Amino acid sequence: MLALAAGIVVRAIYPDWATWFTGWFEAVAIAGASAAAILTWRASINLRRGELYQKLFDQFYADDRYKRMRAAVDPSKANEFAKLTAVFELYQRGKVTDGAESVAALEEFGEALTDYLNFFEFVATLEGNKRLGGDDISALFNYYLKNLAHSPALADYIQGDENSFEALDRLLRDRYRV
């Protein structure tokens, strides 16, 4: 009965059934194409995000570039962490008393530390730009970010205005500091 009533209303509005059916079919086709485009776009975004995660993972874990600093910032490796603390205090003061070899080692340490922190500054900037989610950052780098946040000397260094680690400081403050 309802179908008959609907058919009568449609015939009154669209006396030509072919026109009505064509219009309806076009609307369904446009909606389907739009849905397919959205799904393709989302799949592309997810693929790019996965590629970014893989790239960050490879840079941080597979490449040896940050290996020394990962060990130095790791409090479970007490010797390396103690060395980091001692060298870092010298680095902050810019003082070395053991001669040219120590100055070179201190400069090398400063460069390695800056590279390490710049990596996390980049990650924090990606989060700020909504390219990385907070859960993704935690999944990839939680342990090392916690270590940065809970090392008083490093936390003070990161917070320093002269060092330009604003995004990293914000990330650490929002996630790990009380």
Protein Blocks (a to p, Z undefined) as FASTA:
>chain_A
ZZmmmmmmmmmmmmplklmmmmmmmmmmmmmmmmmmmmmmmmmmmmmmmmmmmmmmmmmm
mpmklmmmmmmmmmklmmlmmmmmmmmmmmmnopafebjklmmmmmmmmmmmmmmmmmmm
mmmmmmmnopacfklmmmmmmmmmmmmmmmmklmmmmmpmklopmkmmmmmmmmmpZZ
